[in-house]
Amino acid sequence: MIRAPMADPHAHRSRIVEVSAHHSGQRLDNFLMSQLKGVPRSHIYRIVRTGQVRVNRSRARAKSRLQAGDHVRIPPLRVATRPTSVISVGQRQVAQRILFEDDDLFVVDKPVGVAVHAGSTIPTGLIDWLRAARPEQEYLELVHRLDRDTSGCLLIAKSRKALIALHASLRDDDGTRPRIGKSYVALVKGRWRGGPQRVNVAVKKNMLRSGERLVRVSADGQRAVSYIRPRVTFATATLVDVDLITGRTHQARVHAAYLGHPMGGDTKYGDKGFNALMRKRGLHRLFLHASCLSFEHPLTGRMIKVKSPLPKELESVLSRLNGDAD
């Protein structure tokens, strides 16, 4: 007797999705990512390329822009399930970490060690927690990103209109006065000399064979501008404020290392000896915290400024160093 294969409880049937006004103007690939949680991006591009996805009964390219009222055919796919226990814990955490919210956006205080979105080796991220915590919210998207090892202010859009306007603010940055101000607190190696410094040094992102991202100072890289100000000088380290005028990957960490003051706990661009010394002071993470976001509200024009307090584990490190402060 031959048994029929069991139905996959996590597989989609072929379905037609009508594009709402929230998604009008969105690229097809990004729209599919929002509809197919858990499906690898590479697989989404394959089903588009092979014509399995149809827009108004016609083939379309991944970068095609959708309009409200378009009908998108999504083929049967297996969708990876998220670990419900992890999401449940994340839901509880994120509900307590909202720093600011209105009808169009909110700012969440991202904890260290949490990725902002899922990846090939990361089953769930902060945006998944948020969507699970607010199933009634039709639209939630990241405006920008923070590294997994960085804590602090993260901006989330609750409508596509808000997202587009905020992304425009990020793109329109001319390197002199950012329209979205992003400030960080960091602990760097050594005693800072010479007061505030404006670092205007291009950086270039490379991908290693292992898939790891590595950013280097490079004349043919993207323009990157940071403003670094010393706040407290200790015997072996300095607490600094970092304002990012541009927003390149790992920019603050690379610029600090370029100046000869790598960040404490930075295993990629840092100094092993300094990291070992800081571990003795209780530092077991990257000392980089997104302390403040300031921006013009994309729909009301009101100036918004949101601050995140330094996490307790970083305050504890400073307390241990405080006896050496100048």
ZADO-1210 file (C-alpha; in nm, 4 decimals, padded with zeros to 6 digits):
<atoms>
<atom x="00.0000" y="00.0000" z="00.0000" code="MET" pos="1"/>
<atom x="00.1376" y="00.3366" z="-00.1000" code="ILE" pos="2"/>
<atom x="00.0642" y="00.6205" z="00.1371" code="ARG" pos="3"/>
<atom x="-00.0136" y="00.9614" z="-00.0047" code="ALA" pos="4"/>
<atom x="00.2374" y="01.2243" z="00.1073" code="PRO" pos="5"/>
<atom x="00.1246" y="01.4249" z="00.4078" code="MET" pos="6"/>
<atom x="00.0244" y="01.7813" z="00.3386" code="ALA" pos="7"/>
<atom x="00.2787" y="02.0373" z="00.4460" code="ASP" pos="8"/>
<atom x="00.0990" y="02.2474" z="00.7112" code="PRO" pos="9"/>
<atom x="00.3352" y="02.5393" z="00.6481" code="HIS" pos="10"/>
<atom x="00.2965" y="02.5555" z="00.2697" code="ALA" pos="11"/>
<atom x="00.1016" y="02.8294" z="00.0926" code="HIS" pos="12"/>
<atom x="-00.1488" y="02.7526" z="-00.1774" code="ARG" pos="13"/>
<atom x="-00.1376" y="02.9652" z="-00.4874" code="SER" pos="14"/>
<atom x="-00.3099" y="03.2919" z="-00.4017" code="ARG" pos="15"/>
<atom x="-00.3918" y="03.6308" z="-00.5446" code="ILE" pos="16"/>
<atom x="-00.3108" y="03.9352" z="-00.3321" code="VAL" pos="17"/>
<atom x="-00.4494" y="04.2786" z="-00.4133" code="GLU" pos="18"/>
<atom x="-00.1999" y="04.5579" z="-00.3532" code="VAL" pos="19"/>
<atom x="-00.3297" y="04.8060" z="-00.0978" code="SER" pos="20"/>
<atom x="-00.2584" y="05.1782" z="-00.0868" code="ALA" pos="21"/>
<atom x="-00.0008" y="05.1080" z="00.1872" code="HIS" pos="22"/>
<atom x="00.2143" y="04.9174" z="-00.0642" code="HIS" pos="23"/>
<atom x="00.1570" y="05.1408" z="-00.3672" code="SER" pos="24"/>
<atom x="00.4926" y="05.2288" z="-00.5254" code="GLY" pos="25"/>
<atom x="00.6750" y="04.9415" z="-00.3568" code="GLN" pos="26"/>
<atom x="00.9082" y="04.7166" z="-00.5554" code="ARG" pos="27"/>
<atom x="00.7756" y="04.3692" z="-00.6283" code="LEU" pos="28"/>
<atom x="01.0623" y="04.1918" z="-00.4486" code="ASP" pos="29"/>
<atom x="01.0117" y="04.3949" z="-00.1314" code="ASN" pos="30"/>
<atom x="00.6363" y="04.3374" z="-00.1475" code="PHE" pos="31"/>
<atom x="00.6929" y="03.9623" z="-00.1716" code="LEU" pos="32"/>
<atom x="00.9317" y="03.9738" z="00.1240" code="MET" pos="33"/>
<atom x="00.6534" y="04.1309" z="00.3304" code="SER" pos="34"/>
<atom x="00.4080" y="03.8609" z="00.2214" code="GLN" pos="35"/>
<atom x="00.6375" y="03.5589" z="00.2500" code="LEU" pos="36"/>
<atom x="00.7965" y="03.5722" z="00.5935" code="LYS" pos="37"/>
<atom x="01.0620" y="03.3043" z="00.6277" code="GLY" pos="38"/>
<atom x="01.1233" y="03.2507" z="00.2556" code="VAL" pos="39"/>
<atom x="01.4881" y="03.3223" z="00.1606" code="PRO" pos="40"/>
<atom x="01.5393" y="03.6278" z="-00.0580" code="ARG" pos="41"/>
<atom x="01.7250" y="03.4151" z="-00.3146" code="SER" pos="42"/>
<atom x="01.4178" y="03.1922" z="-00.3542" code="HIS" pos="43"/>
<atom x="01.1918" y="03.4936" z="-00.3996" code="ILE" pos="44"/>
<atom x="01.4124" y="03.6206" z="-00.6824" code="TYR" pos="45"/>
<atom x="01.4051" y="03.2751" z="-00.8429" code="ARG" pos="46"/>
<atom x="01.0245" y="03.2486" z="-00.8504" code="ILE" pos="47"/>
<atom x="01.0035" y="03.5986" z="-00.9989" code="VAL" pos="48"/>
<atom x="01.2717" y="03.5223" z="-01.2590" code="ARG" pos="49"/>
<atom x="01.1027" y="03.1969" z="-01.3636" code="THR" pos="50"/>
<atom x="00.7641" y="03.3642" z="-01.4059" code="GLY" pos="51"/>
<atom x="00.5876" y="03.1928" z="-01.1150" code="GLN" pos="52"/>
<atom x="00.4895" y="03.5340" z="-00.9786" code="VAL" pos="53"/>
<atom x="00.2461" y="03.7294" z="-01.1944" code="ARG" pos="54"/>
<atom x="00.1270" y="04.0891" z="-01.1688" code="VAL" pos="55"/>
<atom x="-00.2113" y="04.1411" z="-01.3328" code="ASN" pos="56"/>
<atom x="-00.1616" y="03.8013" z="-01.5058" code="ARG" pos="57"/>
<atom x="00.1696" y="03.9097" z="-01.6635" code="SER" pos="58"/>
<atom x="00.5306" y="03.8378" z="-01.5791" code="ARG" pos="59"/>
<atom x="00.7139" y="04.1151" z="-01.3987" code="ALA" pos="60"/>
<atom x="01.0660" y="04.1969" z="-01.2888" code="ARG" pos="61"/>
<atom x="01.1753" y="04.2023" z="-00.9257" code="ALA" pos="62"/>
<atom x="01.2301" y="04.5787" z="-00.9402" code="LYS" pos="63"/>
<atom x="00.8893" y="04.6517" z="-01.0962" code="SER" pos="64"/>
<atom x="00.6864" y="04.9069" z="-00.8991" code="ARG" pos="65"/>
<atom x="00.3404" y="04.8053" z="-00.7850" code="LEU" pos="66"/>
<atom x="00.0306" y="05.0238" z="-00.7828" code="GLN" pos="67"/>
<atom x="-00.2736" y="05.0128" z="-00.5572" code="ALA" pos="68"/>
<atom x="-00.5251" y="04.7700" z="-00.7057" code="GLY" pos="69"/>
<atom x="-00.2671" y="04.5487" z="-00.8800" code="ASP" pos="70"/>
<atom x="-00.3229" y="04.1749" z="-00.8391" code="HIS" pos="71"/>
<atom x="-00.0143" y="03.9679" z="-00.7547" code="VAL" pos="72"/>
<atom x="-00.0209" y="03.5899" z="-00.7958" code="ARG" pos="73"/>
<atom x="00.1967" y="03.4164" z="-00.5364" code="ILE" pos="74"/>
<atom x="00.2722" y="03.0471" z="-00.6100" code="PRO" pos="75"/>
<atom x="00.2614" y="02.7659" z="-00.3501" code="PRO" pos="76"/>
<atom x="00.5656" y="02.7938" z="-00.1219" code="LEU" pos="77"/>
<atom x="00.6855" y="02.6425" z="00.2001" code="ARG" pos="78"/>
<atom x="00.7269" y="02.9159" z="00.4583" code="VAL" pos="79"/>
<atom x="00.9725" y="02.8559" z="00.7410" code="ALA" pos="80"/>
<atom x="00.8117" y="02.8808" z="01.0805" code="THR" pos="81"/>
<atom x="00.9514" y="03.1181" z="01.3405" code="ARG" pos="82"/>
<atom x="01.0334" y="02.9782" z="01.6835" code="PRO" pos="83"/>
<atom x="00.7177" y="03.0771" z="01.8707" code="THR" pos="84"/>
<atom x="00.8892" y="03.0766" z="02.2106" code="SER" pos="85"/>
<atom x="01.1530" y="03.3209" z="02.0845" code="VAL" pos="86"/>
<atom x="00.8910" y="03.5490" z="01.9302" code="ILE" pos="87"/>
<atom x="00.6807" y="03.5394" z="02.2467" code="SER" pos="88"/>
<atom x="00.9789" y="03.6496" z="02.4551" code="VAL" pos="89"/>
<atom x="01.0574" y="03.9172" z="02.1957" code="GLY" pos="90"/>
<atom x="00.6984" y="04.0446" z="02.1986" code="GLN" pos="91"/>
<atom x="00.7135" y="04.0957" z="02.5729" code="ARG" pos="92"/>
<atom x="01.0493" y="04.2720" z="02.5483" code="GLN" pos="93"/>
<atom x="00.9573" y="04.5051" z="02.2669" code="VAL" pos="94"/>
<atom x="00.6303" y="04.6152" z="02.4318" code="ALA" pos="95"/>
<atom x="00.8381" y="04.7652" z="02.7115" code="GLN" pos="96"/>
<atom x="01.0944" y="04.9343" z="02.4877" code="ARG" pos="97"/>
<atom x="00.8907" y="05.1879" z="02.2875" code="ILE" pos="98"/>
<atom x="01.0501" y="05.5317" z="02.3350" code="LEU" pos="99"/>
<atom x="00.8164" y="05.7330" z="02.1096" code="PHE" pos="100"/>
<atom x="00.5078" y="05.6587" z="01.9024" code="GLU" pos="101"/>
<atom x="00.2399" y="05.8314" z="01.6969" code="ASP" pos="102"/>
<atom x="00.0119" y="05.7322" z="01.4086" code="ASP" pos="103"/>
<atom x="00.2941" y="05.7243" z="01.1503" code="ASP" pos="104"/>
<atom x="00.6066" y="05.5913" z="01.3194" code="LEU" pos="105"/>
<atom x="00.7706" y="05.4889" z="01.6409" code="PHE" pos="106"/>
<atom x="01.1165" y="05.4579" z="01.7938" code="VAL" pos="107"/>
<atom x="01.2110" y="05.1394" z="01.9767" code="VAL" pos="108"/>
<atom x="01.5058" y="05.0884" z="02.2129" code="ASP" pos="109"/>
<atom x="01.6784" y="04.7903" z="02.0480" code="LYS" pos="110"/>
<atom x="01.8535" y="04.5563" z="02.2913" code="PRO" pos="111"/>
<atom x="02.2082" y="04.4380" z="02.2210" code="VAL" pos="112"/>
<atom x="02.2446" y="04.0955" z="02.0596" code="GLY" pos="113"/>
<atom x="01.9199" y="04.1202" z="01.8627" code="VAL" pos="114"/>
<atom x="01.9266" y="04.1418" z="01.4830" code="ALA" pos="115"/>
<atom x="01.6862" y="04.3937" z="01.3311" code="VAL" pos="116"/>
<atom x="01.5599" y="04.1344" z="01.0808" code="HIS" pos="117"/>
<atom x="01.5893" y="03.7635" z="01.0130" code="ALA" pos="118"/>
<atom x="01.8651" y="03.6254" z="00.7924" code="GLY" pos="119"/>
<atom x="01.9950" y="03.2991" z="00.6542" code="SER" pos="120"/>
<atom x="02.1367" y="03.2019" z="00.9942" code="THR" pos="121"/>
<atom x="01.9069" y="03.4169" z="01.2106" code="ILE" pos="122"/>
<atom x="01.5527" y="03.2776" z="01.2405" code="PRO" pos="123"/>
<atom x="01.3904" y="03.5888" z="01.3842" code="THR" pos="124"/>
<atom x="01.4623" y="03.9572" z="01.4291" code="GLY" pos="125"/>
<atom x="01.3250" y="04.2673" z="01.5972" code="LEU" pos="126"/>
<atom x="01.0898" y="04.3499" z="01.3111" code="ILE" pos="127"/>
<atom x="00.9377" y="04.0002" z="01.3466" code="ASP" pos="128"/>
<atom x="00.8811" y="04.0639" z="01.7160" code="TRP" pos="129"/>
<atom x="00.7069" y="04.3907" z="01.6365" code="LEU" pos="130"/>
<atom x="00.4809" y="04.2390" z="01.3708" code="ARG" pos="131"/>
<atom x="00.3900" y="03.9519" z="01.6035" code="ALA" pos="132"/>
<atom x="00.3196" y="04.1926" z="01.8886" code="ALA" pos="133"/>
<atom x="00.0944" y="04.4056" z="01.6652" code="ARG" pos="134"/>
<atom x="-00.0940" y="04.1771" z="01.4272" code="PRO" pos="135"/>
<atom x="-00.3532" y="04.4493" z="01.3678" code="GLU" pos="136"/>
<atom x="-00.0865" y="04.6828" z="01.2216" code="GLN" pos="137"/>
<atom x="-00.0949" y="04.6355" z="00.8444" code="GLU" pos="138"/>
<atom x="00.2406" y="04.8001" z="00.7754" code="TYR" pos="139"/>
<atom x="00.5635" y="04.7985" z="00.9788" code="LEU" pos="140"/>
<atom x="00.9024" y="04.8534" z="00.8149" code="GLU" pos="141"/>
<atom x="01.2541" y="04.9462" z="00.9278" code="LEU" pos="142"/>
<atom x="01.3602" y="05.2995" z="00.8332" code="VAL" pos="143"/>
<atom x="01.7269" y="05.2229" z="00.9001" code="HIS" pos="144"/>
<atom x="01.9303" y="04.9473" z="01.0640" code="ARG" pos="145"/>
<atom x="02.1503" y="04.8907" z="01.3658" code="LEU" pos="146"/>
<atom x="02.4148" y="04.6221" z="01.3903" code="ASP" pos="147"/>
<atom x="02.3267" y="04.3215" z="01.6034" code="ARG" pos="148"/>
<atom x="02.5947" y="04.4241" z="01.8576" code="ASP" pos="149"/>
<atom x="02.4672" y="04.7829" z="01.8834" code="THR" pos="150"/>
<atom x="02.1842" y="04.8901" z="02.1150" code="SER" pos="151"/>
<atom x="01.9607" y="05.1969" z="02.1142" code="GLY" pos="152"/>
<atom x="01.7236" y="05.4054" z="01.9038" code="CYS" pos="153"/>
<atom x="01.5731" y="05.2376" z="01.5982" code="LEU" pos="154"/>
<atom x="01.3128" y="05.4091" z="01.3790" code="LEU" pos="155"/>
<atom x="01.0131" y="05.2125" z="01.2435" code="ILE" pos="156"/>
<atom x="00.7591" y="05.3393" z="00.9870" code="ALA" pos="157"/>
<atom x="00.3900" y="05.2497" z="01.0236" code="LYS" pos="158"/>
<atom x="00.2966" y="05.3528" z="00.6690" code="SER" pos="159"/>
<atom x="00.4651" y="05.3431" z="00.3296" code="ARG" pos="160"/>
<atom x="00.4155" y="05.7185" z="00.2948" code="LYS" pos="161"/>
<atom x="00.6166" y="05.7788" z="00.6122" code="ALA" pos="162"/>
<atom x="00.8833" y="05.5298" z="00.5049" code="LEU" pos="163"/>
<atom x="00.9355" y="05.6932" z="00.1640" code="ILE" pos="164"/>
<atom x="00.9640" y="06.0401" z="00.3190" code="ALA" pos="165"/>
<atom x="01.2122" y="05.9243" z="00.5837" code="LEU" pos="166"/>
<atom x="01.4211" y="05.7385" z="00.3267" code="HIS" pos="167"/>
<atom x="01.4278" y="06.0576" z="00.1196" code="ALA" pos="168"/>
<atom x="01.5621" y="06.2416" z="00.4233" code="SER" pos="169"/>
<atom x="01.8415" y="05.9884" z="00.4517" code="LEU" pos="170"/>
<atom x="01.9270" y="06.0090" z="00.0806" code="ARG" pos="171"/>
<atom x="01.9185" y="06.3899" z="00.0702" code="ASP" pos="172"/>
<atom x="02.1959" y="06.4134" z="00.3279" code="ASP" pos="173"/>
<atom x="02.4706" y="06.6372" z="00.1816" code="ASP" pos="174"/>
<atom x="02.7363" y="06.5519" z="00.4361" code="GLY" pos="175"/>
<atom x="02.7140" y="06.8810" z="00.6238" code="THR" pos="176"/>
<atom x="02.3812" y="06.8785" z="00.8064" code="ARG" pos="177"/>
<atom x="02.1941" y="06.5478" z="00.8327" code="PRO" pos="178"/>
<atom x="01.8148" y="06.5629" z="00.8094" code="ARG" pos="179"/>
<atom x="01.7977" y="06.2631" z="01.0402" code="ILE" pos="180"/>
<atom x="02.0422" y="06.3118" z="01.3258" code="GLY" pos="181"/>
<atom x="02.1901" y="05.9888" z="01.4636" code="LYS" pos="182"/>
<atom x="02.4041" y="06.0187" z="01.7768" code="SER" pos="183"/>
<atom x="02.5924" y="05.7406" z="01.9522" code="TYR" pos="184"/>
<atom x="02.7879" y="05.6952" z="02.2742" code="VAL" pos="185"/>
<atom x="03.1060" y="05.4862" z="02.2525" code="ALA" pos="186"/>
<atom x="03.4027" y="05.3929" z="02.4672" code="LEU" pos="187"/>
<atom x="03.7288" y="05.4053" z="02.2720" code="VAL" pos="188"/>
<atom x="04.0870" y="05.3071" z="02.3383" code="LYS" pos="189"/>
<atom x="04.3331" y="05.5551" z="02.4856" code="GLY" pos="190"/>
<atom x="04.3275" y="05.9112" z="02.6095" code="ARG" pos="191"/>
<atom x="04.1695" y="06.1406" z="02.3512" code="TRP" pos="192"/>
<atom x="04.3754" y="06.4419" z="02.2524" code="ARG" pos="193"/>
<atom x="04.2881" y="06.7493" z="02.0493" code="GLY" pos="194"/>
<atom x="03.9191" y="06.7995" z="02.1189" code="GLY" pos="195"/>
<atom x="03.6314" y="06.7276" z="01.8755" code="PRO" pos="196"/>
<atom x="03.7225" y="06.5910" z="01.5333" code="GLN" pos="197"/>
<atom x="03.5326" y="06.5841" z="01.2066" code="ARG" pos="198"/>
<atom x="03.6259" y="06.2679" z="01.0166" code="VAL" pos="199"/>
<atom x="03.5686" y="06.2873" z="00.6411" code="ASN" pos="200"/>
<atom x="03.7117" y="05.9574" z="00.5190" code="VAL" pos="201"/>
<atom x="03.5544" y="05.7360" z="00.2515" code="ALA" pos="202"/>
<atom x="03.4833" y="05.3720" z="00.3325" code="VAL" pos="203"/>
<atom x="03.4288" y="05.0671" z="00.1143" code="LYS" pos="204"/>
<atom x="03.2330" y="04.7529" z="00.1992" code="LYS" pos="205"/>
<atom x="03.3801" y="04.4149" z="00.1082" code="ASN" pos="206"/>
<atom x="03.2410" y="04.0664" z="00.1447" code="MET" pos="207"/>
<atom x="03.4739" y="03.7900" z="00.2599" code="LEU" pos="208"/>
<atom x="03.4486" y="03.4326" z="00.1349" code="ARG" pos="209"/>
<atom x="03.2843" y="03.3401" z="00.4635" code="SER" pos="210"/>
<atom x="03.0054" y="03.5882" z="00.3856" code="GLY" pos="211"/>
<atom x="03.1211" y="03.8277" z="00.6563" code="GLU" pos="212"/>
<atom x="03.0992" y="04.2009" z="00.5818" code="ARG" pos="213"/>
<atom x="03.4179" y="04.3990" z="00.6304" code="LEU" pos="214"/>
<atom x="03.4477" y="04.7743" z="00.5798" code="VAL" pos="215"/>
<atom x="03.7777" y="04.9485" z="00.5073" code="ARG" pos="216"/>
<atom x="03.8933" y="05.3056" z="00.4584" code="VAL" pos="217"/>
<atom x="03.9323" y="05.3444" z="00.0815" code="SER" pos="218"/>
<atom x="03.9768" y="05.6418" z="-00.1514" code="ALA" pos="219"/>
<atom x="03.7378" y="05.4823" z="-00.4015" code="ASP" pos="220"/>
<atom x="03.4742" y="05.4074" z="-00.1386" code="GLY" pos="221"/>
<atom x="03.1574" y="05.5915" z="-00.0405" code="GLN" pos="222"/>
<atom x="03.1823" y="05.9294" z="00.1268" code="ARG" pos="223"/>
<atom x="03.1552" y="05.8931" z="00.5041" code="ALA" pos="224"/>
<atom x="03.1489" y="06.1775" z="00.7575" code="VAL" pos="225"/>
<atom x="03.1450" y="06.1490" z="01.1370" code="SER" pos="226"/>
<atom x="03.1814" y="06.4055" z="01.4145" code="TYR" pos="227"/>
<atom x="03.3451" y="06.2670" z="01.7302" code="ILE" pos="228"/>
<atom x="03.3530" y="06.4571" z="02.0591" code="ARG" pos="229"/>
<atom x="03.5284" y="06.3441" z="02.3784" code="PRO" pos="230"/>
<atom x="03.3075" y="06.3435" z="02.6868" code="ARG" pos="231"/>
<atom x="03.5084" y="06.1809" z="02.9700" code="VAL" pos="232"/>
<atom x="03.8759" y="06.0783" z="02.9653" code="THR" pos="233"/>
<atom x="03.9916" y="05.7815" z="03.1735" code="PHE" pos="234"/>
<atom x="04.3410" y="05.6444" z="03.2260" code="ALA" pos="235"/>
<atom x="04.3149" y="05.3936" z="02.9400" code="THR" pos="236"/>
<atom x="03.9977" y="05.4924" z="02.7539" code="ALA" pos="237"/>
<atom x="03.7738" y="05.7820" z="02.6540" code="THR" pos="238"/>
<atom x="03.3958" y="05.8068" z="02.6471" code="LEU" pos="239"/>
<atom x="03.2935" y="05.9863" z="02.3264" code="VAL" pos="240"/>
<atom x="02.9826" y="06.1064" z="02.1457" code="ASP" pos="241"/>
<atom x="02.9637" y="06.0195" z="01.7760" code="VAL" pos="242"/>
<atom x="02.7318" y="06.2024" z="01.5355" code="ASP" pos="243"/>
<atom x="02.6910" y="06.0252" z="01.2026" code="LEU" pos="244"/>
<atom x="02.6537" y="06.2775" z="00.9234" code="ILE" pos="245"/>
<atom x="02.6333" y="05.9926" z="00.6708" code="THR" pos="246"/>
<atom x="02.5152" y="05.6410" z="00.7473" code="GLY" pos="247"/>
<atom x="02.7550" y="05.3853" z="00.6021" code="ARG" pos="248"/>
<atom x="02.7853" y="05.0290" z="00.7295" code="THR" pos="249"/>
<atom x="03.0074" y="05.0126" z="01.0431" code="HIS" pos="250"/>
<atom x="03.0991" y="05.3781" z="00.9856" code="GLN" pos="251"/>
<atom x="03.1475" y="05.4809" z="01.3499" code="ALA" pos="252"/>
<atom x="03.3577" y="05.1751" z="01.4282" code="ARG" pos="253"/>
<atom x="03.5797" y="05.2127" z="01.1206" code="VAL" pos="254"/>
<atom x="03.6323" y="05.5878" z="01.1737" code="HIS" pos="255"/>
<atom x="03.7208" y="05.5397" z="01.5406" code="ALA" pos="256"/>
<atom x="03.9768" y="05.2724" z="01.4499" code="ALA" pos="257"/>
<atom x="04.1129" y="05.4951" z="01.1707" code="TYR" pos="258"/>
<atom x="04.1870" y="05.7666" z="01.4293" code="LEU" pos="259"/>
<atom x="04.3749" y="05.5153" z="01.6436" code="GLY" pos="260"/>
<atom x="04.0942" y="05.4904" z="01.8994" code="HIS" pos="261"/>
<atom x="03.9131" y="05.1598" z="01.8294" code="PRO" pos="262"/>
<atom x="03.5972" y="05.0882" z="02.0257" code="MET" pos="263"/>
<atom x="03.5910" y="04.8669" z="02.3321" code="GLY" pos="264"/>
<atom x="03.4518" y="04.5209" z="02.2654" code="GLY" pos="265"/>
<atom x="03.4888" y="04.5532" z="01.8874" code="ASP" pos="266"/>
<atom x="03.6085" y="04.2108" z="01.7712" code="THR" pos="267"/>
<atom x="03.6147" y="04.3116" z="01.4040" code="LYS" pos="268"/>
<atom x="03.7955" y="04.6465" z="01.3964" code="TYR" pos="269"/>
<atom x="03.9165" y="04.6710" z="01.7558" code="GLY" pos="270"/>
<atom x="04.2334" y="04.6093" z="01.9548" code="ASP" pos="271"/>
<atom x="04.2669" y="04.2683" z="02.1254" code="LYS" pos="272"/>
<atom x="04.4712" y="04.4024" z="02.4152" code="GLY" pos="273"/>
<atom x="04.2268" y="04.6857" z="02.4839" code="PHE" pos="274"/>
<atom x="03.9310" y="04.4474" z="02.4581" code="ASN" pos="275"/>
<atom x="04.0936" y="04.2127" z="02.7110" code="ALA" pos="276"/>
<atom x="04.1533" y="04.5049" z="02.9488" code="LEU" pos="277"/>
<atom x="03.7915" y="04.6179" z="02.9171" code="MET" pos="278"/>
<atom x="03.6649" y="04.2649" z="02.9807" code="ARG" pos="279"/>
<atom x="03.8356" y="04.2876" z="03.3186" code="LYS" pos="280"/>
<atom x="03.6233" y="04.5987" z="03.3747" code="ARG" pos="281"/>
<atom x="03.3087" y="04.4014" z="03.2929" code="GLY" pos="282"/>
<atom x="03.2657" y="04.4828" z="02.9224" code="LEU" pos="283"/>
<atom x="03.1332" y="04.1783" z="02.7373" code="HIS" pos="284"/>
<atom x="02.9796" y="04.3495" z="02.4336" code="ARG" pos="285"/>
<atom x="03.0545" y="04.6257" z="02.1852" code="LEU" pos="286"/>
<atom x="03.0474" y="04.9604" z="02.3668" code="PHE" pos="287"/>
<atom x="02.8371" y="05.1413" z="02.1082" code="LEU" pos="288"/>
<atom x="02.4895" y="05.2719" z="02.1859" code="HIS" pos="289"/>
<atom x="02.2527" y="05.4709" z="01.9606" code="ALA" pos="290"/>
<atom x="02.1663" y="05.7314" z="02.2218" code="SER" pos="291"/>
<atom x="01.9595" y="05.9828" z="02.0232" code="CYS" pos="292"/>
<atom x="01.7523" y="06.0246" z="01.7066" code="LEU" pos="293"/>
<atom x="01.6423" y="06.3685" z="01.5905" code="SER" pos="294"/>
<atom x="01.4395" y="06.4305" z="01.2764" code="PHE" pos="295"/>
<atom x="01.1625" y="06.6302" z="01.1159" code="GLU" pos="296"/>
<atom x="00.8394" y="06.4346" z="01.1233" code="HIS" pos="297"/>
<atom x="00.7756" y="06.3265" z="00.7614" code="PRO" pos="298"/>
<atom x="00.4039" y="06.4155" z="00.7671" code="LEU" pos="299"/>
<atom x="00.3543" y="06.6849" z="01.0320" code="THR" pos="300"/>
<atom x="00.6865" y="06.8692" z="00.9966" code="GLY" pos="301"/>
<atom x="00.7291" y="06.8726" z="01.3748" code="ARG" pos="302"/>
<atom x="01.0831" y="06.8254" z="01.5079" code="MET" pos="303"/>
<atom x="01.1183" y="06.5015" z="01.7019" code="ILE" pos="304"/>
<atom x="01.4047" y="06.4170" z="01.9376" code="LYS" pos="305"/>
<atom x="01.4158" y="06.0795" z="02.1108" code="VAL" pos="306"/>
<atom x="01.6800" y="05.9646" z="02.3579" code="LYS" pos="307"/>
<atom x="01.7731" y="05.6202" z="02.4866" code="SER" pos="308"/>
<atom x="01.9512" y="05.5890" z="02.8228" code="PRO" pos="309"/>
<atom x="02.2820" y="05.4048" z="02.8376" code="LEU" pos="310"/>
<atom x="02.2181" y="05.0362" z="02.9220" code="PRO" pos="311"/>
<atom x="02.2971" y="04.9281" z="03.2765" code="LYS" pos="312"/>
<atom x="02.5803" y="04.6955" z="03.1710" code="GLU" pos="313"/>
<atom x="02.7595" y="04.9877" z="03.0037" code="LEU" pos="314"/>
<atom x="02.6967" y="05.2197" z="03.2988" code="GLU" pos="315"/>
<atom x="02.8553" y="04.9520" z="03.5167" code="SER" pos="316"/>
<atom x="03.1720" y="04.9550" z="03.3048" code="VAL" pos="317"/>
<atom x="03.1950" y="05.3335" z="03.3375" code="LEU" pos="318"/>
<atom x="03.1519" y="05.3079" z="03.7132" code="SER" pos="319"/>
<atom x="03.4544" y="05.0771" z="03.7287" code="ARG" pos="320"/>
<atom x="03.6573" y="05.3234" z="03.5199" code="LEU" pos="321"/>
<atom x="03.5288" y="05.6311" z="03.6978" code="ASN" pos="322"/>
<atom x="03.8029" y="05.6379" z="03.9579" code="GLY" pos="323"/>
<atom x="04.0521" y="05.7069" z="03.6790" code="ASP" pos="324"/>
<atom x="03.8526" y="05.9932" z="03.5198" code="ALA" pos="325"/>
<atom x="04.0299" y="06.3281" z="03.4732" code="ASP" pos="326"/>
</atoms>
